[in-house]
Amino acid sequence: MKNTLGIVGLIVVLLSACSKSEDGGTKPFFYIPDGFPDPVYQFQNNPVTPEGFALGKKLFYDPILSRDSTIACGSCHQQFVAFAHSDHRLSHGINNLLGNRNSPALFNIAWFPNFMWDGGVNHLEVQPLAPIGNPVEMDETMANVIMKLKRSNSYPALFEAAFGSDTITTQATMRAMAQFMGSMISADSKYDKYKDGKVNFTNAELSGLQLFRAKCESCHKEPLLTDMSFRNNGLDANFNKDAGRAKITTLPQDSGLFRVPSLRNVVLTYPYMHDGRLEKLMDVMNHYHSGIQLSSTLDPLLSTGGIPLTAMEKNDLITFLGTLTDYTFIHDNRFKE
């Protein structure tokens, strides 16, 4: 590995938190892929252990976190679509209530400085509190969650195995979930193998990569395929329905700004944009080519009205985006329910 969490932290992670991979070898729960920067979330204070990972996984898939025990994190974050919500425009919560945003995919989130489409959560260990407390998602309080976990037949022993005490607290619950979700690493796509010199690209894939680097990488920077910024990409001319980042900062200049998502696994994570309004990747190409809506907060990179693309260039870009699918990740037994 080219990057480290620090010698002590790395040794703890690699030696105490390994699992058997599908090929029978030993695979760490958390690792830093070659070429990746150091993660934002540091595991020294919450080292990943098999017991902590297992507890976090159980919590992730358990609808006990919702008020009526019908919705789990895994309900809206499904592994086979890179932990996005398959073919759903908007998040679905208890009583089939709809949110107003698309459920984002979950992977490589240990590298995120903040979370949600508007960046309203700034730490991995508190991120689950947002959907748990959201009235159109899980609609529950942590006080009730902790009470239910304490009353269960299985959780006290699982917390003791993970943290050395059967006392169930919000912090321990959040740390277990951080161990599981923070270990969701996607870095084994054809694109990654091409960069490592293990496979070749087709002519169309090479053309798409060159186009991507020329026309898209300003926002979707390699290797994470996002620059973690918030931008107005011209979806709307006004933001009465959803002010985006401005809902958090209250700054007028942040109106209509949303997180730049990672394009890893993008073929799987449709529909697209913060509200899922675009169903296909070709719709996305057409938006950037000729659908840009002008507004006072439009990103300067789009100020000329869009990104000119020929029909062949759109197809080549989509072909390249297909190389970002990480089949190892979406079939990894460690993350299966």
C-alpha positions in Angstrom: 0.0 0.0 0.0 1.2 3.5 -0.8 -0.8 5.2 1.9 -1.2 4.4 5.6 -3.4 5.1 8.4 -0.4 5.4 10.6 1.7 2.4 11.6 -0.1 1.5 14.7 -3.6 2.0 13.3 -2.8 0.1 10.2 -1.4 -2.9 12.1 -4.5 -3.0 14.2 -6.7 -2.9 11.1 -4.9 -5.5 9.1 -4.2 -8.0 11.9 -7.4 -7.8 13.9 -9.9 -7.2 11.1 -9.6 -9.8 8.4 -12.0 -12.1 6.8 -11.9 -14.9 4.3 -12.3 -13.6 0.8 -14.2 -15.6 -1.9 -10.9 -17.1 -3.2 -10.1 -18.4 0.2 -7.4 -15.8 1.0 -7.4 -13.4 3.9 -8.8 -10.0 3.1 -8.8 -7.0 5.5 -12.2 -5.5 6.3 -10.7 -2.0 5.8 -7.7 -1.2 3.5 -6.5 1.7 1.4 -6.4 0.8 -2.3 -3.2 1.7 -4.2 -3.5 5.2 -5.5 -6.2 6.3 -3.0 -5.5 9.2 -0.7 -5.6 8.8 3.1 -9.2 8.4 4.3 -11.0 11.2 6.2 -12.4 8.8 8.8 -9.6 7.5 10.8 -10.1 4.1 12.4 -7.5 4.4 15.2 -10.3 5.3 17.6 -12.7 2.7 16.3 -10.6 -0.2 14.9 -12.4 -2.6 12.7 -12.8 -6.0 14.3 -14.7 -9.1 13.1 -17.1 -8.7 16.0 -17.6 -5.0 15.4 -18.1 -5.5 11.7 -20.6 -8.3 12.3 -22.6 -6.1 14.8 -22.6 -3.2 12.3 -23.8 -5.5 9.6 -26.7 -6.8 11.7 -27.7 -3.3 12.6 -27.5 -2.2 9.0 -30.0 -4.9 7.9 -32.2 -4.8 10.9 -35.5 -2.9 10.6 -35.5 -2.5 14.4 -34.0 0.9 13.7 -37.3 2.2 12.3 -40.3 3.2 14.3 -42.5 0.3 13.1 -39.7 -2.2 12.4 -40.4 -2.2 8.6 -37.4 -0.3 7.2 -33.7 -1.1 7.5 -30.7 0.8 6.1 -30.4 -2.1 3.7 -34.0 -1.5 2.4 -32.8 1.6 0.5 -29.1 0.6 0.1 -29.0 -2.7 -1.8 -25.7 -4.4 -2.4 -26.5 -5.5 -6.0 -26.7 -1.9 -7.1 -23.7 -0.8 -5.1 -25.8 0.0 -2.0 -28.1 2.4 -3.9 -31.9 1.9 -4.2 -32.7 -0.1 -7.3 -34.8 1.7 -9.8 -36.3 4.1 -7.2 -36.3 7.8 -7.9 -36.9 8.8 -4.3 -36.2 7.3 -0.9 -39.0 5.1 0.5 -39.7 5.1 4.3 -42.2 3.7 6.7 -45.8 3.6 5.6 -44.5 3.9 2.0 -43.7 7.5 2.5 -41.5 9.2 -0.1 -38.6 11.5 0.5 -37.6 14.2 -1.9 -34.2 12.9 -2.8 -32.6 9.8 -4.3 -30.9 7.4 -2.0 -27.2 7.7 -2.7 -24.9 4.7 -3.2 -22.7 3.7 -0.3 -19.0 2.9 -1.0 -15.7 4.5 -0.2 -17.5 6.6 2.3 -14.5 6.6 4.7 -13.1 9.1 2.3 -16.0 11.5 2.5 -15.6 14.7 4.5 -19.4 15.0 4.8 -22.6 13.1 3.8 -26.0 13.5 2.2 -26.7 15.4 -1.0 -26.4 18.7 0.9 -23.5 17.8 3.2 -25.7 18.2 6.2 -23.8 15.4 8.2 -20.1 15.9 8.8 -19.0 12.6 10.5 -19.4 9.0 9.6 -20.2 8.0 13.1 -23.3 10.2 13.2 -24.5 9.7 9.6 -27.1 7.0 10.4 -28.8 9.4 12.8 -30.2 11.3 9.8 -32.3 8.6 8.3 -33.2 7.1 11.7 -34.7 10.4 12.7 -36.2 11.5 9.4 -40.0 11.3 9.6 -40.3 10.0 6.0 -37.6 7.4 6.4 -37.3 5.5 9.7 -39.1 8.1 11.9 -37.5 6.8 15.1 -35.5 8.3 18.1 -32.2 6.9 19.3 -33.7 6.6 22.8 -36.2 4.1 21.4 -33.7 2.3 19.3 -31.4 1.8 22.3 -34.4 0.6 24.4 -35.3 -1.9 21.7 -31.7 -3.2 21.4 -31.4 -3.6 25.1 -34.6 -5.7 25.2 -33.5 -8.0 22.4 -32.3 -11.5 23.0 -29.2 -11.1 20.8 -27.8 -7.6 20.9 -26.4 -7.3 24.4 -24.1 -10.3 23.8 -23.1 -8.9 20.4 -22.2 -5.5 21.9 -20.2 -7.2 24.6 -18.3 -9.2 21.9 -17.6 -6.1 19.9 -16.8 -3.6 22.6 -16.2 -5.6 25.8 -19.4 -4.5 27.5 -23.0 -5.4 27.1 -24.0 -1.8 27.8 -25.7 -0.5 24.7 -25.1 3.2 23.9 -25.7 5.4 20.9 -21.9 5.8 20.5 -21.3 2.1 20.4 -24.2 1.6 18.0 -22.9 4.3 15.6 -19.3 3.0 15.9 -20.4 -0.5 14.9 -22.2 0.8 11.9 -19.2 2.9 11.0 -17.1 -0.2 11.0 -19.4 -2.0 8.6 -20.2 0.9 6.3 -16.7 2.3 6.3 -15.4 -1.0 5.1 -17.5 -0.8 2.0 -14.6 -0.3 -0.5 -15.1 -0.3 -4.2 -11.7 -0.3 -6.1 -11.7 -3.5 -8.2 -13.4 -2.4 -11.5 -12.1 -2.9 -15.0 -11.0 0.7 -14.8 -8.8 -0.1 -11.7 -7.4 -3.2 -13.4 -6.6 -1.1 -16.5 -4.8 1.5 -14.4 -2.8 -1.4 -12.8 -1.8 -2.7 -16.2 -3.8 -6.0 -15.7 -6.3 -5.6 -18.6 -6.6 -3.6 -21.8 -9.3 -1.2 -22.8 -11.2 -1.5 -26.1 -10.9 1.4 -28.5 -14.3 2.7 -27.4 -13.3 2.5 -23.7 -10.0 4.3 -24.4 -11.8 7.0 -26.3 -14.3 7.3 -23.5 -11.5 7.6 -20.9 -9.8 10.4 -22.9 -13.1 12.2 -23.3 -13.8 11.8 -19.6 -10.5 13.3 -18.6 -11.0 16.2 -21.0 -14.6 17.0 -20.3 -15.7 15.5 -16.9 -12.7 15.1 -14.6 -12.9 18.7 -13.3 -15.6 17.5 -11.0 -15.3 13.7 -11.0 -11.6 13.4 -10.1 -9.8 10.1 -10.2 -9.4 7.8 -8.4 -12.5 8.4 -6.2 -14.3 9.8 -9.3 -15.6 12.8 -7.3 -14.0 15.9 -5.9 -16.3 15.9 -2.9 -17.6 19.4 -3.9 -21.1 20.8 -4.1 -22.1 22.3 -7.5 -25.2 23.5 -9.4 -25.1 21.5 -12.6 -27.9 23.3 -14.3 -30.9 21.0 -13.5 -33.2 23.9 -12.6 -33.4 27.7 -13.1 -34.9 28.2 -9.6 -34.7 26.2 -6.4 -38.0 26.6 -4.7 -38.5 22.8 -4.5 -35.1 22.0 -3.0 -32.4 24.6 -2.2 -29.7 21.9 -1.8 -26.6 23.0 0.0 -28.2 26.3 1.0 -30.6 24.4 3.3 -27.5 23.7 5.5 -25.5 26.9 5.1 -28.4 29.3 4.5 -26.1 31.1 2.0 -27.8 32.3 -1.2 -24.8 31.4 -3.2 -25.3 27.7 -2.2 -28.8 27.5 -3.7 -29.1 24.6 -6.1 -25.8 23.1 -5.2 -25.7 19.4 -4.6 -22.9 16.9 -3.9 -20.8 15.7 -6.9 -21.4 11.9 -6.6 -18.7 9.4 -7.4 -19.2 7.8 -10.8 -17.9 4.4 -9.6 -20.6 1.8 -10.3 -22.7 4.5 -12.0 -24.2 2.0 -14.5 -25.8 0.3 -11.5 -27.0 3.3 -9.5 -29.8 4.7 -11.8 -31.9 6.8 -11.8 -29.6 9.8 -11.6 -29.3 13.3 -10.0 -30.3 14.2 -6.5 -33.9 13.6 -7.2 -33.6 10.7 -9.6 -35.1 12.7 -12.5 -32.9 11.2 -15.2 -33.4 7.5 -15.9 -30.6 6.6 -18.2 -27.0 7.6 -18.7 -27.9 8.9 -22.2 -30.3 11.3 -20.5 -27.4 12.5 -18.4 -25.3 13.0 -21.5 -28.1 14.9 -23.2 -28.5 17.1 -20.1 -24.9 18.2 -20.1 -24.9 18.6 -23.9 -28.0 20.7 -24.3 -30.2 20.8 -21.1 -28.3 23.2 -18.9 -30.6 25.7 -17.1 -29.1 29.1 -16.4 -29.2 30.5 -12.9 -27.1 32.8 -10.7 -25.4 29.9 -9.0 -24.7 27.8 -12.0 -21.3 26.2 -11.8 -18.8 28.4 -13.8 -17.6 25.3 -15.7 -21.1 25.2 -17.3 -21.5 28.9 -17.8 -21.2 28.6 -21.6 -24.3 26.5 -21.6 -23.1 23.0 -21.6 -20.5 20.4 -22.7 -20.5 19.8 -26.5 -20.7 16.1 -27.3 -21.2 14.3 -30.5 -23.4 11.2 -30.6 -20.3 9.0 -30.8 -18.7 10.8 -27.9 -21.7 10.2 -25.8 -21.6 6.5 -26.6 -17.9 6.3 -25.9 -18.3 8.0 -22.6 -21.1 5.6 -21.6 -18.9 2.7 -22.6 -16.1 4.0 -20.4 -18.5 4.5 -17.5 -19.3 0.8 -17.8 -15.7 0.0 -16.8 -16.3 1.6 -13.4 -18.6 -1.3 -12.3 -17.0 -3.2 -9.5 -18.4 -6.7 -9.7 -16.2 -7.9 -6.8 -17.8 -5.4 -4.5 -21.4 -6.1 -5.4 -20.9 -9.8 -5.0 -18.7 -9.7 -1.8 -20.1 -12.1 0.7 -18.9 -10.0 3.6 -21.6 -7.4 2.9 -24.5 -9.7 2.0 -27.5 -9.8 4.3 
